Amino acid sequence: MDSTNMREHILKQGQAAKMSLNHNKKAVEKFASPAEFDRIIINGAGDKYLIGLTASYLWREFGREPLQVIHSRDLADNPPYMDENTLVIFLSQSGKTKDTMDAAKLVSSKGCSTALITNLREPTPDSLWFLKKHGPVFNTQAEIYPELPTPSTLTYHGTLSVLWHMLSELAGKNLYQEIMDAADITDKISNDTAVEEKAKKLAEKLDGPRYVFGDGPRYGLARKQALIMFMEGTKTNAFSLESEEFLHSAVETLEEDNNEKLPMLMFMPPKGTPFHDTAEKIVKIWGEHAPAYPIEPPEVSKHVNLNNLLSVQPQMVFGEWVAYHEAILKGIDPGLTEIVKKVRSSGF
């Protein structure tokens, strides 16, 4: 049933984050220490685009220059102003994603500086490695190579950790140890049988379409859970929503006129953060009309702001286990897609 061995990938994802951080530490610090840019653009496709959305909140906290996160397809088709003072960060598991390749060719023509984070270890023809002439290439690391499951886990966590480290260094902050601590907790939670069993019990309750909520840095988690883990992994209709929009849209689906009220999963913010009490109220209100399942974050730092930013990494693990077990319970191969494979530069 698990032809791509996705279970093993989930178990080793925290380890992959730590390996990726350690492998790239000196290179990231060397790149960032003299770097000065007027603006930064992060791009990727699939969950790599969502990594950019999540990591951008760390830059909001510590960075100064304008930063945009743009899907690779949108960057290629509707580019913003870019010049030699722009840093464009590319995220790609395969190093050959078609949308990201198209964006890279455009960026190269603009003379921008670049940084590439990819799981592709060796330069190959028709790959994003050609960007090395514009800037460094950072490789994610894992014991399993290459990563085969479509809903990636190893590269997701490795890329997020390295990008966090890069952005913190560009902002002049030394957060390597804090990011490593988050990766270590991710490793522990990935291998915690009690966490997996709890996720399996939740998977047994899920059936049919569902909403996934997340606020701020957790909206990227909600999108990954809905679009990658559920839609790709369990072939289930799922919809990601910003928790902040609950009172302006989602709450209306709880009206009596709607006979098809959907269950929801909520990636909860940590206690002590501005949105926490509101998130608890949303879960309570939703639970009065339809099933509501809060996913709590573990504590990764005593510093409230850092805990808010970095706890999202281990928090994602529970959602990954939920999707994995739902797929198995439905008799679906959790790491395999049949209609469309990963989109490469050579086509479908």
C-alpha positions in Angstrom: 0.0 0.0 0.0 2.9 2.4 0.8 4.9 1.8 -2.4 7.1 4.9 -1.9 7.8 4.2 1.7 6.3 7.4 2.9 6.1 6.2 6.5 9.9 6.0 6.6 10.1 9.5 5.1 7.9 10.9 7.9 10.0 9.2 10.6 13.2 10.6 9.2 12.0 14.2 8.4 13.3 15.8 11.6 16.6 14.1 11.1 16.7 15.5 7.6 16.1 19.0 8.9 19.0 18.7 11.3 21.3 17.2 8.6 20.4 20.0 6.2 21.1 22.7 8.8 24.4 21.2 9.8 25.5 20.5 6.2 24.8 24.1 5.1 25.7 26.1 8.2 29.0 27.5 7.1 28.0 28.1 3.5 24.8 30.0 4.6 26.8 32.2 7.0 29.5 32.9 4.4 26.8 33.9 1.9 24.8 36.1 4.2 27.5 37.9 6.1 28.4 40.4 3.4 25.1 40.3 1.5 23.1 43.5 1.0 20.0 43.7 -1.2 17.3 46.2 -1.8 14.6 43.5 -2.0 14.1 39.8 -1.7 11.9 37.4 -3.6 11.2 33.8 -2.5 9.6 31.5 -5.1 8.8 27.8 -5.5 5.9 25.6 -6.5 3.8 23.2 -4.5 4.9 22.9 -0.9 8.1 24.8 -1.7 5.9 27.9 -2.4 4.2 27.3 1.0 7.6 27.1 2.7 8.2 30.6 1.5 4.9 31.8 3.0 5.7 30.3 6.3 9.4 31.4 6.5 8.4 35.0 5.5 7.1 35.6 9.0 10.5 35.3 10.4 11.7 38.0 8.0 8.7 40.2 9.2 10.1 39.8 12.7 13.7 40.6 12.0 14.3 41.8 8.4 14.2 45.3 7.0 14.2 45.2 3.2 10.9 44.4 1.3 10.3 40.7 0.8 7.8 39.0 -1.5 6.8 35.4 -1.8 5.6 34.6 -5.3 4.6 31.2 -6.8 7.2 30.3 -9.5 4.5 30.2 -12.2 3.3 33.7 -11.3 6.9 35.0 -11.1 7.5 33.7 -14.6 4.3 35.1 -16.0 3.7 38.3 -14.0 7.1 39.4 -12.7 7.6 42.4 -10.4 10.4 44.8 -10.8 13.8 43.1 -10.4 17.4 44.2 -10.9 21.0 43.5 -9.8 20.1 44.6 -6.3 17.4 41.9 -6.0 18.0 38.6 -4.3 15.7 35.8 -5.6 15.6 32.6 -3.5 14.6 29.5 -5.4 13.1 26.5 -3.6 12.8 23.1 -5.5 13.0 19.5 -4.4 13.9 18.1 -7.8 15.8 21.0 -9.1 13.9 20.6 -12.3 10.4 21.8 -11.6 9.1 23.3 -14.8 7.4 26.4 -13.2 10.6 27.2 -11.2 12.8 26.6 -14.2 10.7 29.1 -16.2 11.0 31.7 -13.4 14.8 31.0 -13.1 15.4 31.8 -16.8 13.6 35.1 -16.5 15.4 36.0 -13.3 18.7 35.1 -14.9 18.0 37.5 -17.7 17.4 40.4 -15.2 20.9 40.0 -13.7 19.5 39.3 -10.2 21.5 37.6 -7.4 20.1 34.2 -6.6 20.3 31.5 -3.9 19.0 28.0 -4.6 17.9 25.4 -2.0 17.3 22.0 -3.7 17.5 18.3 -3.0 19.3 17.7 -6.3 22.8 17.0 -5.2 24.7 17.1 -8.5 24.6 19.6 -11.4 22.6 18.1 -14.3 21.6 19.5 -17.7 18.3 21.4 -17.8 18.3 21.8 -14.0 18.3 24.9 -11.7 21.9 24.3 -11.0 22.6 26.8 -13.9 21.8 29.5 -11.3 25.2 28.8 -9.7 26.6 31.6 -11.9 24.3 34.0 -10.0 24.7 32.7 -6.5 25.2 29.7 -4.2 23.4 26.3 -4.3 22.4 24.8 -0.9 21.5 21.1 -0.8 19.0 19.6 1.6 20.2 16.4 3.2 18.6 13.1 4.2 19.4 9.4 4.6 16.9 8.7 1.8 17.7 10.0 -1.6 16.0 10.9 -3.8 12.7 11.6 -2.1 9.9 9.7 -3.9 6.5 10.4 -2.2 4.6 13.2 -3.9 3.6 14.8 -0.6 7.3 15.6 0.3 8.3 15.5 4.0 12.1 15.2 4.1 12.7 18.1 1.7 9.9 20.2 3.2 11.5 20.2 6.6 15.1 20.4 5.3 14.2 23.3 3.1 12.3 25.2 5.8 15.2 24.9 8.2 17.8 26.1 5.8 15.6 29.0 4.6 15.0 30.1 8.1 18.7 30.0 8.8 19.4 32.0 5.6 16.8 34.7 6.3 17.9 35.1 10.0 21.5 35.5 8.9 20.5 38.0 6.2 18.7 39.9 8.9 21.8 39.9 11.1 20.4 37.5 13.7 22.2 34.4 14.9 19.3 32.0 15.3 21.0 28.8 14.2 20.7 27.1 17.6 17.0 28.0 18.0 16.2 26.6 14.5 18.2 23.5 15.3 16.2 23.1 18.5 13.0 23.2 16.5 14.4 20.6 14.1 15.3 18.4 17.1 11.8 18.6 18.5 10.5 17.8 15.0 12.6 14.7 15.0 11.4 13.6 18.4 7.7 14.2 17.6 8.1 12.4 14.2 9.2 9.3 16.1 6.7 9.6 19.0 4.4 6.6 18.8 1.8 8.4 21.0 1.6 11.3 18.5 1.2 8.9 15.6 -1.5 6.9 17.4 -3.4 10.1 18.2 -3.2 11.2 14.6 -4.4 7.8 13.5 -7.5 8.1 15.7 -8.3 11.5 14.2 -7.9 10.0 10.7 -10.5 7.4 11.6 -13.0 10.2 12.3 -12.4 12.1 9.0 -14.7 11.5 6.0 -15.4 13.7 3.0 -14.4 17.3 2.3 -13.0 19.4 5.1 -11.6 22.9 5.9 -8.1 23.5 7.3 -7.5 26.8 9.2 -4.3 28.5 10.1 -3.4 32.0 11.2 -0.2 34.0 10.2 2.7 31.6 9.9 0.4 28.7 10.3 -1.6 29.5 7.1 1.2 27.9 5.2 0.7 24.8 7.3 -3.1 24.9 6.5 -2.4 25.1 2.8 0.1 22.3 2.9 -2.3 20.1 4.9 -5.2 20.8 2.5 -3.5 21.0 -0.9 -0.6 18.6 -0.4 -1.3 16.1 2.4 -5.1 15.8 1.8 -5.7 16.5 -1.9 -2.5 14.8 -3.1 -2.1 12.3 -0.3 -5.6 11.1 0.4 -7.4 12.3 -2.8 -9.9 14.3 -0.6 -11.4 17.7 -1.3 -10.0 20.0 1.2 -9.9 23.8 1.6 -7.4 26.0 3.4 -8.5 29.2 5.0 -6.8 32.0 6.9 -8.1 31.9 10.5 -8.3 35.7 10.4 -11.0 35.4 7.8 -13.3 33.3 9.9 -15.7 36.1 10.8 -15.7 37.5 7.3 -16.6 34.3 5.4 -16.3 30.9 6.9 -18.6 31.5 9.8 -21.5 31.9 7.3 -21.2 28.2 6.4 -22.5 27.4 9.9 -25.9 29.0 9.2 -28.9 26.7 9.4 -29.5 27.3 5.6 -26.3 25.3 4.9 -27.1 21.6 5.3 -23.6 20.4 4.4 -21.5 21.7 7.3 -17.9 20.5 7.0 -15.5 19.4 9.7 -12.5 21.6 10.3 -8.9 21.2 11.5 -7.3 24.2 13.1 -3.5 24.7 13.4 -3.6 26.5 16.8 -1.2 29.4 17.6 0.8 29.0 20.9 -0.6 30.3 24.1 0.5 33.9 24.8 0.3 35.0 21.1 -2.3 37.6 20.0 -4.5 35.2 18.0 -4.6 32.3 20.5 -7.8 33.2 22.4 -9.6 34.0 19.1 -8.6 30.6 17.7 -10.0 28.9 20.7 -13.3 30.7 20.2 -13.4 29.7 16.6 -12.9 26.0 17.5 -15.6 26.3 20.1 -18.1 28.0 17.8 -17.4 25.5 15.0 -17.7 22.6 17.4 -21.2 23.6 18.2 -22.2 22.9 14.6 -19.7 20.5 13.1 -16.6 18.5 14.1 -13.7 20.7 15.0 -10.2 19.3 15.6 -7.5 21.7 17.1 -3.8 20.8 16.4 -1.7 22.2 19.2 1.9 23.4 18.7 4.7 22.1 20.9 6.9 24.6 22.7 10.2 25.1 21.0 11.3 28.3 22.7 10.7 30.3 25.9 10.7 33.5 23.8 7.1 34.1 22.8 7.8 35.5 19.3 10.4 32.8 18.4 8.0 30.1 19.7 5.3 31.5 17.5 7.5 31.4 14.4 9.4 28.2 14.9 6.8 25.9 16.5 5.1 25.5 13.1 7.7 23.0 12.0 7.0 20.3 14.6 3.3 21.2 14.5 3.1 20.1 10.9 4.2 16.5 11.8 0.8 15.7 13.4 -1.0 16.7 10.2 1.3 14.6 8.1 0.5 11.6 10.2 -3.2 12.2 10.0 -3.1 12.3 6.2 -0.8 9.2 6.0 -3.2 7.1 8.1 -6.3 8.4 6.4 -4.8 7.3 3.1 -4.0 3.8 4.4 -7.5 3.5 6.0 -9.0 4.4 2.6 -6.9 1.9 0.8 -4.9 4.6 -1.0 -1.2 4.7 -1.6 -0.2 7.8 0.5 2.8 8.8 -1.6 1.7 8.1 -5.1 -0.1 10.2 -7.7 -1.4 8.6 -10.9 -2.9 11.4 -13.1 -0.2 13.9 -12.9 3.4 13.2 -11.8 5.7 15.9 -10.4 6.1 18.5 -13.1 9.6 18.6 -14.4 11.3 20.8 -17.0 10.8 18.0 -19.6 7.0 18.0 -19.1 4.4 15.8 -17.5 
